[in-house]
Amino acid sequence: MKRAGSKATQSDSKVQKKEHPFFDMSPKKSSLKWINALESVLIARPSVKETARSKIAAFDLDGTLIATKSGRVFAKDEHDWKWWDPAVPKCIEALHDEGFKIVIFSNQNGLNSDNKIKGFQHKIESMLRQISSPVLVMAAMKKDKYRKPMTGMWEWLEHSNDDVSIDKSQSFYVGDAAGRENGWKPKYKKDHSCGDRKFADNINIAFHTPEEFFLKEARANFQWRGFNAKEHIASLLPLHTPESTPLVKESENEVIVCVGYPASGKSSFVKKHLVPKEYVYINQDTLKTRDRCIAACQTALNQKKSVVIDNTNPERATRALYIKLAQNAKVPVRCFYFGDNEELSQHNNYYRAVHKPEEKRDVLSSIAFRTFKSKLQEPSTVEGFEEVKRINFVFDGPDNEREAWQRWWH
């Protein structure tokens, strides 16, 4: 005897048959809910609540999960995309089945208008309709603490993971900005940056390139690129060279002219080592013009005081003005040279602006650094300096701040 209801009509079978979402291109309701949790980050949560998970499988977007159909570097519109490899959707679903929470972390600095934001949202929704597993999407739209390799997006994830601690030992991140050089694979160009690898390193989770993760290719050689703060800390440089001459002159007045990139550590150094010794501190950020700095220097010399000029002073012509004042006052003049390490200065630029908001510093434009570099004439005793003392940047702060400074900031 057949059980009641066991017989199904042919039409019923068609209704019950479920087509895999990869092939089902019909319009569907979005599986995402866009939320306004962070001002500078687009966030899309799965519309169906997911049980909190401790393992994170995280991915970059462009060049990792998707590529352009057109072959362009940047997509021409929200429809110009395809899966980076046909295996990507199935792989994501398999990871979710294995207990991973799936997250996309993407830098999207170009989303600077409502139309572009809507286009991006449409693309994400179209993509994720082809994946049956829930996916959290985060896209950083500004150069702030949420932009990779900075870890703001990950920290938000940790705090919003329903009180379930993330197991970093089982979590990982996949991205194409991996620091690989030209020819890392035959006919392949170098990666545009090392930002994804740095992001994973900052978080302390495993990192893979798309080729390694999806295609199981061997690991390629890479360069971190940029300023490596961990190596700098390990180098144990002296505070200044030569060490045979004193840092501060106790027995006579003098003029010290600083030379160095913005954010190279000049102000912190001067305020710690010279201002307490009663050197008059002169800074153009405060006085606004060079003429006022010159006048302030002359006033201090008239009062028989030592002076330190805390400006970038890249050109000999500018330094000559202070050298002349010192010579006229018959006092020695030295140069404190903070070096030409642009990457160190850019690192400090991001660290102090993003990590130390209480100092109310903006991230300086790269134009400021390019301008200094183009104008820099390395200081020499030939100009009239009694000595050019090289000042090495030595991080001076508590252990928790040292740990933060050692991260990758750009």
C-alpha positions in Angstrom: 0.0 0.0 0.0 1.3 3.4 -0.9 1.5 6.0 1.8 -0.9 8.9 1.5 0.8 11.9 -0.2 3.7 9.9 -1.5 2.7 10.3 -5.1 3.6 13.6 -6.7 2.5 14.9 -10.0 4.9 15.8 -12.7 4.2 19.5 -12.2 4.8 19.2 -8.5 8.2 17.7 -9.2 9.1 20.7 -11.3 8.1 23.0 -8.5 10.1 21.1 -5.9 13.3 20.9 -8.1 15.8 23.5 -6.9 18.2 24.9 -9.4 21.7 25.8 -8.1 22.0 29.5 -7.6 25.1 29.7 -9.8 22.9 28.9 -12.8 19.7 30.7 -11.6 20.0 34.2 -13.1 16.4 35.2 -12.5 15.7 38.3 -10.3 15.6 37.5 -6.6 15.2 39.4 -3.4 18.6 40.5 -2.1 20.1 38.2 0.5 21.8 41.2 2.1 20.9 44.0 4.4 22.9 47.2 4.1 23.4 48.8 7.5 24.7 52.2 8.7 27.1 51.1 11.5 30.2 53.0 10.4 30.3 56.3 8.6 33.1 55.5 6.2 32.4 51.8 5.6 29.7 50.1 3.6 28.5 47.1 5.4 26.1 44.4 4.2 24.9 41.7 6.5 23.1 38.5 5.5 19.4 39.1 5.7 19.0 35.8 7.6 20.6 35.7 11.0 23.6 33.4 11.2 24.8 31.5 14.3 28.0 33.1 15.5 31.2 31.4 14.5 34.7 31.5 15.8 36.5 30.7 12.5 36.8 33.4 9.9 37.4 32.8 6.2 38.1 36.4 4.9 38.6 37.5 1.3 39.6 40.6 -0.6 37.2 41.4 -3.5 38.7 42.7 -6.7 41.4 40.4 -8.1 40.6 37.8 -5.5 37.0 36.7 -5.7 36.1 38.5 -8.9 37.9 40.0 -12.0 36.6 42.2 -14.8 34.9 40.7 -17.8 36.4 43.5 -19.9 40.0 42.7 -18.9 40.4 46.3 -17.6 42.2 46.9 -14.4 39.1 48.8 -13.0 35.6 47.8 -13.8 33.8 50.1 -16.3 30.4 49.6 -14.5 28.7 47.4 -12.0 28.1 44.7 -14.6 31.7 44.4 -15.6 32.6 41.4 -13.4 33.1 37.7 -13.4 34.3 35.1 -10.9 38.1 35.1 -10.5 37.8 31.4 -11.1 34.7 29.2 -11.6 35.6 27.3 -8.4 35.1 30.4 -6.2 31.4 30.1 -5.4 31.6 26.3 -4.5 34.7 26.9 -2.4 33.0 29.6 -0.4 30.0 27.4 0.2 32.3 24.5 1.3 34.0 26.8 3.8 30.7 27.8 5.3 29.7 24.1 5.6 33.0 23.5 7.4 32.0 26.1 10.1 33.7 29.2 8.8 32.0 32.7 8.8 32.6 34.2 5.4 33.7 37.9 5.3 34.7 40.2 2.4 37.1 43.0 3.4 37.6 45.5 0.5 39.2 48.9 0.0 36.8 51.0 -2.2 38.2 54.5 -2.0 36.6 55.3 -5.4 33.0 55.2 -4.0 32.8 58.9 -3.7 29.2 59.5 -5.0 25.7 58.1 -4.5 25.6 56.6 -8.0 28.9 54.8 -7.5 27.8 53.5 -4.1 24.5 52.2 -5.6 26.4 50.6 -8.5 28.7 48.8 -6.0 25.8 47.6 -3.9 24.1 46.2 -7.1 27.3 44.3 -8.0 27.7 42.8 -4.6 24.0 41.7 -4.5 24.4 40.2 -8.0 27.4 38.3 -6.9 26.1 36.9 -3.7 22.8 35.7 -5.3 25.0 33.1 -6.9 26.3 31.8 -3.5 23.9 29.9 -1.2 26.0 30.7 2.0 25.7 33.9 4.0 28.5 36.4 3.5 29.3 39.6 5.4 30.7 42.4 3.3 32.7 45.4 4.4 34.0 48.1 2.1 36.3 50.9 3.4 35.6 54.1 1.4 38.1 56.5 3.0 41.8 56.6 4.0 41.1 56.2 7.7 41.5 53.4 10.3 39.2 51.1 8.4 41.3 51.0 5.2 43.6 48.0 4.8 46.2 47.3 6.0 44.8 49.1 9.0 42.6 46.9 11.0 39.5 48.9 11.8 37.2 46.6 9.8 38.5 43.5 11.6 38.1 45.1 15.0 34.5 46.0 14.2 34.0 42.4 13.2 35.4 41.2 16.5 33.2 43.5 18.5 30.0 42.5 16.6 30.5 38.7 16.5 27.8 38.0 19.1 30.2 37.7 22.0 31.9 34.7 20.3 35.7 35.1 20.4 37.4 34.7 17.0 40.0 31.9 16.8 42.8 33.5 14.9 44.8 30.3 14.7 42.0 28.8 12.5 41.1 32.0 10.6 42.8 33.3 7.4 42.7 36.0 4.8 43.0 35.7 1.0 44.1 38.7 -1.2 46.0 39.6 -4.3 47.9 42.6 -3.0 50.7 40.3 -1.8 54.0 42.1 -2.7 54.9 39.8 -5.5 57.5 41.2 -7.9 57.5 41.3 -11.7 57.8 37.7 -13.1 56.6 36.0 -9.9 54.7 33.9 -12.5 55.6 33.8 -16.2 54.3 36.9 -18.0 52.7 38.3 -14.7 53.4 41.8 -13.5 54.1 42.7 -9.9 51.3 43.2 -7.4 50.1 46.8 -7.1 50.9 46.7 -3.3 51.5 44.4 -0.4 48.4 45.7 1.5 46.5 42.5 1.8 49.4 40.5 3.2 50.2 43.4 5.6 46.5 43.4 6.7 46.7 39.7 7.6 50.1 40.3 9.4 48.6 43.1 11.4 45.8 40.8 12.6 48.1 37.9 13.1 46.2 35.4 10.9 47.3 33.2 8.0 47.5 34.7 4.5 47.1 33.2 1.1 47.1 34.6 -2.5 44.1 33.6 -4.7 46.5 31.3 -6.7 47.7 29.6 -3.6 44.2 29.2 -2.1 41.9 28.4 -5.0 44.4 26.9 -7.5 46.7 25.2 -4.9 49.8 26.8 -6.6 53.1 27.0 -4.7 53.9 30.1 -2.6 55.5 32.9 -4.6 58.4 35.1 -3.4 57.4 38.6 -2.2 58.7 41.8 -0.7 56.9 43.6 2.1 57.6 47.0 0.5 57.6 50.2 2.4 58.8 50.8 6.0 59.1 47.7 8.1 58.7 49.0 11.7 59.5 45.6 13.2 62.9 45.5 11.5 63.5 49.1 12.5 62.9 48.3 16.2 65.2 45.3 15.9 68.1 47.4 14.4 68.9 49.1 17.7 70.2 52.4 16.2 71.8 54.9 18.4 69.9 58.1 19.1 72.3 60.2 17.2 75.5 60.0 15.2 78.3 60.8 15.7 78.0 59.8 19.3 81.4 61.3 20.1 80.0 64.8 20.2 77.3 66.0 22.7 73.6 66.2 21.7 73.1 69.4 23.8 75.6 72.2 24.4 75.4 73.2 28.1 78.2 75.8 28.2 77.3 78.1 25.3 74.4 79.3 23.2 73.9 78.0 19.7 71.4 77.7 16.8 70.2 74.3 15.7 68.5 74.0 12.3 66.4 70.8 11.8 66.1 69.2 8.4 63.7 66.4 7.7 60.5 65.1 6.1 57.2 66.0 7.7 56.4 63.4 10.4 60.1 62.3 10.6 60.0 62.8 14.4 61.5 66.3 14.5 59.0 67.9 16.9 58.9 65.0 19.4 62.7 64.8 19.5 63.1 68.6 20.0 60.5 68.9 22.6 62.0 66.0 24.6 65.7 66.7 24.3 66.1 70.5 23.6 63.2 72.4 24.9 63.8 71.2 28.5 67.3 72.6 28.2 65.8 76.1 27.5 66.3 76.2 23.8 63.8 78.6 22.2 61.5 76.5 20.1 60.6 78.0 16.7 58.2 76.2 14.4 56.5 77.5 11.2 53.3 75.5 11.9 52.8 77.8 14.8 54.2 81.1 13.5 52.8 80.5 9.9 55.5 82.2 7.9 59.2 81.9 7.4 59.7 85.7 8.0 58.2 85.3 11.5 60.5 82.4 12.2 63.5 84.5 11.1 62.3 87.3 13.4 61.8 85.0 16.3 65.3 83.6 15.9 66.8 87.0 15.9 64.9 88.0 19.0 66.1 84.9 20.9 69.7 85.5 19.9 69.4 89.2 21.0 68.3 87.7 24.4 71.4 85.5 24.5 69.3 82.3 24.2 69.9 79.1 22.3 67.5 78.4 19.4 66.1 75.4 17.6 64.3 75.7 14.3 61.8 72.9 13.9 60.9 73.2 10.2 61.5 70.9 7.3 64.2 73.2 5.8 65.1 71.2 2.7 66.9 73.9 0.7 70.3 75.4 1.4 68.9 78.9 0.7 66.5 78.7 3.6 69.1 77.2 6.0 71.5 80.0 4.9 69.2 82.6 6.5 69.6 81.0 10.0 73.3 80.3 9.5 73.8 84.0 8.8 71.9 85.0 11.9 74.1 82.7 14.0 77.3 84.0 12.4 76.3 87.6 13.0 75.5 86.8 16.7 78.9 85.0 16.9 77.3 81.7 18.1 77.9 78.2 16.6 75.2 76.7 14.4 74.6 73.0 13.9 72.2 71.0 11.8 70.1 68.1 13.1 69.4 66.0 10.1 66.5 63.5 10.4 67.3 61.8 7.2 65.6 61.1 3.9 63.6 58.0 4.8 60.2 58.9 3.2 58.7 55.5 4.1 59.4 56.0 7.8 57.8 59.5 7.6 54.7 58.2 5.8 54.4 55.4 8.4 54.5 58.0 11.2 52.1 60.2 9.2 49.4 57.5 9.3 50.3 56.3 12.8 49.9 59.7 14.5 46.8 60.7 12.5 44.9 57.5 12.7 46.1 55.9 15.9 46.4 59.1 18.0 43.2 61.1 17.2 43.7 63.1 20.4 46.6 64.9 18.7 44.1 66.1 16.0 46.4 65.6 13.1 45.2 64.9 9.6 46.8 62.4 7.3 49.2 64.5 5.2 48.8 64.3 1.5 51.5 62.5 -0.4 52.2 65.9 -2.1 53.9 67.2 1.0 56.4 64.3 0.9 57.0 64.6 -2.8 57.6 68.3 -2.4 60.1 67.8 0.3 61.9 65.1 -1.7 62.1 67.3 -4.8 63.6 70.2 -2.8 65.9 68.3 -0.5 69.6 69.3 -0.7 71.4 67.2 1.9 72.9 69.4 4.6 76.7 69.7 4.8 79.3 71.5 6.9 80.3 73.3 3.7 77.2 75.5 4.2 78.6 76.9 7.5 77.4 74.3 10.0 79.8 73.4 12.8 78.4 69.9 12.7 75.7 67.9 10.9 74.4 65.5 13.4 72.3 62.6 12.1 69.2 61.9 14.3 68.0 58.4 14.1 64.3 57.7 14.7 64.0 55.7 17.9 60.4 55.0 19.0 60.0 56.3 22.6 56.7 55.2 24.2 55.1 52.5 26.4 54.9 48.9 25.2 51.3 49.1 24.1 52.1 52.1 21.9 55.2 50.4 20.6 53.1 47.4 19.5 50.7 49.7 17.7 53.6 51.6 16.0 55.1 48.4 14.7 52.0 47.6 12.7 51.7 48.3 9.0 49.9 51.6 8.5 49.9 52.1 4.8 
